[in-house]
Amino acid sequence: MPGTLFPMRQLLALVLLAAPIPTPIGAGPRYQLPAGPPSATRFACSHSVEPRQVAHVELFANKLALLLPKGIGAGRGCDYPVLTTTPFGVVEFAPAARPTLGDLFDVWGQPLSARSLAGFRGSVSAWVGGRRWPGDVRAIPLRRHAEIVVEVGGYIPPHSFYLFPR
């Protein structure tokens, strides 16, 4: 029917505009950093088993994805209140610790400031749930099912959500 074809094209165009934009992963050691030893952090590695929640953190440097490695916050026989168990950006955290993005970077051993993201220099921008974060990027709270996007060296349209596995 001619009357239904045009709305279908409009719907398809809207779906394509809303689809995530694939972003290449940066190659080499600058983009694939290890889960290094923590820098000075307010957290201690402990043996306690606390309930955990998850947030998703995406990092981009020079318009390329920067991997958040598996093993951040996992010590020998103990864990920090923020940790990663996969290299997909899912961060597990103990909500009672009230962790922030800055805490995650401290436990990772990587710098994070308004002008530095894991060794990449430039103006650092952040989005939470698709909305621009107006304050200090280190102060972004890790909250249940939050989608946090941090960029330096160019703009990548931020995702507003992440589909967490059940």
ChimeraX attribute file (.defattr): number of C-alpha atoms within 10 A of each C-alpha:
attribute: neighborCount
match mode: 1-to-1
recipient: residues
	/A:1	5
	/A:2	6
	/A:3	7
	/A:4	8
	/A:5	10
	/A:6	11
	/A:7	11
	/A:8	11
	/A:9	11
	/A:10	11
	/A:11	12
	/A:12	12
	/A:13	11
	/A:14	11
	/A:15	11
	/A:16	11
	/A:17	10
	/A:18	10
	/A:19	9
	/A:20	12
	/A:21	12
	/A:22	8
	/A:23	11
	/A:24	11
	/A:25	15
	/A:26	17
	/A:27	11
	/A:28	8
	/A:29	8
	/A:30	14
	/A:31	20
	/A:32	16
	/A:33	15
	/A:34	17
	/A:35	19
	/A:36	14
	/A:37	15
	/A:38	20
	/A:39	14
	/A:40	10
	/A:41	14
	/A:42	10
	/A:43	17
	/A:44	13
	/A:45	16
	/A:46	14
	/A:47	12
	/A:48	10
	/A:49	10
	/A:50	12
	/A:51	11
	/A:52	15
	/A:53	15
	/A:54	22
	/A:55	19
	/A:56	22
	/A:57	20
	/A:58	20
	/A:59	20
	/A:60	27
	/A:61	25
	/A:62	16
	/A:63	17
	/A:64	20
	/A:65	20
	/A:66	24
	/A:67	20
	/A:68	24
	/A:69	20
	/A:70	18
	/A:71	17
	/A:72	28
	/A:73	30
	/A:74	21
	/A:75	15
	/A:76	9
	/A:77	8
	/A:78	13
	/A:79	19
	/A:80	23
	/A:81	26
	/A:82	30
	/A:83	25
	/A:84	23
	/A:85	15
	/A:86	14
	/A:87	14
	/A:88	14
	/A:89	21
	/A:90	23
	/A:91	26
	/A:92	24
	/A:93	26
	/A:94	19
	/A:95	18
	/A:96	10
	/A:97	13
	/A:98	13
	/A:99	20
	/A:100	18
	/A:101	19
	/A:102	21
	/A:103	25
	/A:104	25
	/A:105	23
	/A:106	23
	/A:107	26
	/A:108	27
	/A:109	20
	/A:110	20
	/A:111	16
	/A:112	23
	/A:113	18
	/A:114	16
	/A:115	14
	/A:116	16
	/A:117	25
	/A:118	19
	/A:119	13
	/A:120	19
	/A:121	16
	/A:122	17
	/A:123	14
	/A:124	21
	/A:125	23
	/A:126	23
	/A:127	21
	/A:128	22
	/A:129	16
	/A:130	15
	/A:131	14
	/A:132	14
	/A:133	17
	/A:134	11
	/A:135	11
	/A:136	15
	/A:137	20
	/A:138	18
	/A:139	14
	/A:140	19
	/A:141	18
	/A:142	28
	/A:143	19
	/A:144	15
	/A:145	17
	/A:146	19
	/A:147	25
	/A:148	29
	/A:149	24
	/A:150	24
	/A:151	27
	/A:152	24
	/A:153	17
	/A:154	15
	/A:155	14
	/A:156	19
	/A:157	12
	/A:158	22
	/A:159	19
	/A:160	15
	/A:161	14
	/A:162	15
	/A:163	8
	/A:164	10
	/A:165	4
	/A:166	3
